Amino acid sequence: MIEAEHVSKRYGAVTALDDVSLQVPAGSVLGLLGHNGAGKSTLVHILSTLLPASGGTARIAGYDVVRQGHQVRQRIGLAGQFASVDEQLSGWDNLVLVARLLGARKSDARRRADELLELFQLTAAAHRPAHGYSGGMRRRLDLCACLVGHPDVLFLDEPTTGLDPASRVGLWQMVETLVREGTTVLLTTQYLQEADRLADSLVVLSDGRVAAAGTPAQLKSEVGQRTATAVLADPADEHRAVRALRDAGLTPTYDPQQHRISAAVVASRELAAVVRILDEAQVEVAELGLGEPTLDDVYLATAVQPPNVEERTR
């Protein structure tokens, strides 16, 4: 549903995107990660026909974003980083206005507004001016506006920025509902927990280039290691436990504050080996766990941070 092939964007001597390629199958979510200025919003603007690329090609549902922009715009919805609703109008009037601008008959526009307000739990506030909505309510109304035209593809550019945790989780649940119903989503986000929960696949941009791509599980396995952890029942066993694990070929570390010993392992079955080693060394364990690599590990390993202002001026 979304295809980009060798897409580039230049502003004079500045390259915002450099040879970016990606594909998003129908009914799935692609998470686009990267530091501020990595090129995420630029790519979204190109794919949604708001900005021409300097090179490469892009298609939405098979339509070229340049030569067939009208057909593309009929099939997409876009929620930017800030809610774009008219705050002087009520939520209901906002949605009816968008529907009418898209060519719907008056009765159909009203029906669609009612459907979306109910879906996003805004019915009680339907006829209140949008300027009185909370931040979470405005974001939900903005998402309603994107869905008025029944889009096949939805672009969400940092949709939960500034939302409180409860509103953020609520928006995640609504996105999950849309995807189950067949909508394809491209999501840019700074929240790694958000990407981990929603994305079927990930692309990490760094300075306009693709630094990493794959499913969350693939990327975690490539850059991170599982960690076996054991909380010692008796802190006095620290040296014996560390020595036993080292003799077994592991590289343990010890946290004296938590009385926790940790060692990187390749496979989950090695957790049993850690238990056996400590048992043979007569070390009693109060807690045992296996830590998986996280998207934080992926991000820190692949996304190069932009230089600070002082470095740029050197």
C-alpha positions in Angstrom: 0.0 0.0 0.0 3.0 2.3 0.6 6.1 2.1 -1.5 9.1 4.4 -1.7 12.1 3.7 -3.9 15.3 5.6 -3.6 13.5 8.8 -2.4 15.7 11.8 -1.8 15.0 15.4 -0.9 17.5 18.3 -1.1 17.2 21.9 0.0 20.1 23.5 -1.7 23.3 22.1 -0.1 21.3 20.3 2.6 20.1 16.7 2.1 17.0 16.0 4.1 16.5 12.5 2.7 19.1 10.3 0.9 18.1 7.2 -1.0 15.2 6.1 1.3 13.3 2.9 0.3 10.5 1.2 2.2 7.4 -0.9 1.7 4.3 -1.2 3.9 1.8 -4.1 3.2 -1.9 -3.5 3.5 -3.4 -3.7 7.0 -0.1 -3.2 8.8 1.8 -0.5 10.7 5.2 0.8 9.8 6.9 2.7 12.6 9.3 5.4 11.5 11.9 6.3 14.1 14.7 8.8 14.2 16.0 11.9 16.0 14.6 15.4 15.3 15.7 16.4 11.8 16.3 12.8 10.7 13.8 13.2 7.8 10.7 11.5 9.2 8.2 14.4 8.6 9.8 15.2 5.2 9.2 11.6 4.1 5.6 11.8 5.3 5.0 15.0 3.4 6.4 13.5 0.2 4.3 10.3 0.5 1.2 12.4 1.2 1.8 14.6 -1.9 2.5 17.8 0.2 6.1 18.0 -0.9 7.9 16.9 -4.2 10.9 14.6 -3.9 14.2 15.6 -5.5 14.7 12.0 -6.7 13.2 8.6 -6.6 9.6 7.4 -6.8 6.8 6.8 -4.4 3.4 5.1 -4.7 0.3 4.9 -2.5 -2.1 2.0 -3.3 -0.3 1.7 -6.7 -0.7 5.4 -7.6 2.3 7.6 -8.2 2.4 10.5 -5.7 3.5 13.0 -8.3 1.7 12.0 -11.5 -1.4 10.7 -9.8 -1.6 12.9 -6.8 -5.4 13.4 -7.0 -6.0 9.6 -6.8 -3.5 9.4 -3.9 -5.2 12.1 -1.9 -8.5 10.3 -2.3 -7.1 7.3 -0.5 -5.1 8.8 2.4 -5.6 10.6 5.7 -3.0 12.7 7.4 -2.7 13.7 11.1 0.3 16.1 11.6 2.2 16.9 14.8 -0.5 19.4 15.8 -4.2 19.1 15.7 -5.6 21.0 12.7 -9.2 21.3 13.6 -11.1 24.6 13.6 -11.4 25.4 17.3 -14.3 27.9 16.8 -16.5 25.1 15.4 -17.9 22.2 17.4 -16.5 18.7 16.9 -19.6 17.7 14.9 -19.4 20.8 12.7 -15.7 20.2 12.0 -16.4 16.7 10.7 -19.5 17.7 8.7 -17.4 20.5 7.1 -14.6 18.0 6.1 -17.1 15.6 4.7 -18.8 18.2 2.6 -15.5 19.5 1.3 -14.8 15.9 0.2 -18.0 15.9 -1.8 -20.4 14.0 0.6 -24.1 14.9 0.5 -25.4 16.7 3.6 -27.2 13.6 5.0 -24.1 11.4 4.5 -21.8 14.0 6.0 -24.0 14.2 9.2 -24.2 10.4 9.4 -20.4 10.0 9.1 -19.8 12.7 11.7 -22.1 10.8 14.2 -20.3 7.5 13.4 -16.8 8.8 14.1 -17.7 10.8 17.2 -19.2 7.6 18.7 -16.2 5.5 17.6 -13.8 7.9 19.3 -15.9 8.5 22.4 -16.6 12.2 21.6 -20.4 12.1 21.4 -20.9 13.8 24.7 -18.8 16.8 23.5 -20.0 16.7 19.9 -21.7 20.1 19.9 -19.2 21.9 22.1 -16.7 24.3 20.5 -13.4 22.5 19.9 -11.4 25.2 21.8 -12.8 23.7 25.0 -11.5 20.2 24.3 -8.6 18.7 26.1 -5.4 17.9 24.2 -6.4 14.3 24.0 -9.9 15.1 22.7 -8.5 17.5 20.1 -6.1 14.7 18.9 -9.0 12.3 18.7 -11.1 14.8 16.8 -8.1 15.4 14.4 -8.0 11.6 13.8 -11.7 11.6 13.2 -11.2 14.3 10.5 -8.6 12.1 8.8 -11.0 9.2 8.7 -14.0 11.0 7.3 -13.2 9.9 3.7 -12.7 6.2 4.6 -8.9 6.3 3.8 -7.0 3.2 2.9 -3.8 4.7 4.2 -3.3 6.8 7.3 -0.2 8.9 8.0 0.3 9.7 11.7 3.1 12.1 12.3 3.9 12.0 16.0 0.2 11.8 16.9 0.6 11.5 20.7 3.1 14.2 21.3 2.1 16.2 24.4 -0.7 13.8 25.4 -0.9 12.4 29.0 -0.3 8.7 29.4 -4.0 7.8 29.5 -4.8 9.7 26.4 -1.8 8.2 24.6 -3.0 4.6 25.4 -6.5 5.5 24.3 -5.2 6.7 20.9 -3.1 3.5 20.6 -6.2 1.4 21.1 -8.1 3.3 18.4 -5.2 2.9 15.9 -5.2 -0.9 16.7 -8.9 -1.0 15.9 -8.4 0.8 12.6 -5.6 -1.6 11.6 -7.7 -4.7 12.4 -10.3 -3.3 10.1 -7.8 -3.1 7.2 -6.3 0.4 7.4 -2.6 0.7 6.6 -0.7 3.1 8.9 2.7 4.9 8.7 3.5 6.2 12.1 6.3 8.5 13.1 7.0 8.7 16.8 9.6 9.6 19.4 8.0 7.2 21.9 9.8 3.8 21.6 7.0 2.1 23.7 4.5 3.4 21.2 6.5 1.9 18.2 7.0 -1.4 20.1 3.3 -1.7 20.7 1.9 -0.6 17.4 4.4 -1.3 14.6 4.6 -4.5 12.6 7.9 -3.3 11.1 10.3 -0.4 11.8 12.5 1.9 9.8 15.1 3.9 11.7 16.2 7.1 9.9 19.5 8.8 10.8 20.5 12.0 9.0 18.1 11.3 6.2 19.2 7.7 5.5 17.8 4.3 6.5 20.0 3.2 9.4 18.1 0.0 10.2 14.9 -1.8 9.0 13.0 -4.9 10.1 10.5 -6.2 12.5 10.9 -5.1 16.2 12.0 -8.6 17.1 14.5 -8.8 14.3 16.1 -5.4 15.2 16.2 -6.3 18.9 17.9 -9.6 18.2 20.5 -7.9 15.9 21.6 -5.2 18.4 20.8 -6.5 21.8 21.4 -9.5 24.0 19.2 -11.4 26.5 20.3 -10.9 30.0 19.9 -13.5 32.8 19.5 -11.9 36.2 19.5 -13.4 39.7 18.8 -11.6 43.0 20.9 -13.3 45.7 19.2 -14.4 48.8 22.4 -13.8 50.8 24.6 -10.8 49.6 27.6 -12.6 51.1 27.4 -15.1 48.2 28.4 -12.4 45.7 32.0 -13.5 45.1 31.2 -17.2 45.0 28.4 -16.5 42.4 30.5 -14.3 40.2 33.4 -16.8 40.3 31.2 -19.7 39.4 29.6 -17.9 36.4 33.0 -16.8 35.2 34.4 -20.3 35.4 31.5 -21.4 33.2 32.5 -18.9 30.5 30.0 -16.1 31.2 30.7 -12.5 32.0 28.7 -11.5 35.0 28.2 -8.1 36.6 27.0 -7.4 40.1 24.8 -4.6 41.5 25.5 -4.3 45.2 22.5 -2.1 45.7 20.0 -4.6 44.4 22.1 -7.7 45.2 21.5 -8.6 41.6 23.9 -10.5 39.4 23.5 -10.3 35.6 25.1 -12.1 32.7 24.4 -11.8 28.9 23.1 -15.0 27.4 22.5 -16.0 23.8 19.3 -18.1 24.2 16.6 -18.4 26.8 17.6 -22.0 27.5 20.8 -20.7 29.0 18.8 -19.3 31.9 18.5 -22.9 33.1 22.3 -23.2 32.9 22.7 -20.1 35.1 20.4 -21.7 37.7 22.4 -24.9 37.6 25.7 -23.2 37.9 24.6 -21.2 41.0 23.0 -24.2 42.5 26.2 -26.2 42.2 28.1 -23.3 43.8 25.5 -23.5 46.7 24.3 -20.0 46.0 20.6 -19.4 46.9 18.6 -17.2 44.5 15.7 -15.1 45.7 14.6 -14.0 42.2 15.4 -15.1 38.7 14.6 -13.3 35.4 15.4 -13.1 31.7 15.6 -9.6 30.2 15.0 -9.1 26.5 16.7 -6.4 24.4 14.5 -3.3 23.9 13.9 -0.7 21.2 16.0 1.6 23.3 18.9 -0.6 22.5 18.0 -0.6 18.8 17.6 3.2 18.8 20.9 3.9 20.6 22.8 1.5 18.4 21.5 2.8 15.0 20.2 6.4 15.3 23.0 8.9 15.1 22.2 12.0 17.1 22.5 15.3 15.3 25.4 17.6 16.2 24.7 20.3 18.7 24.6 24.0 17.8 28.2 24.5 18.9 29.5 21.7 16.8 27.5 23.0 13.7 29.2 26.3 14.0 32.8 25.0 14.1 
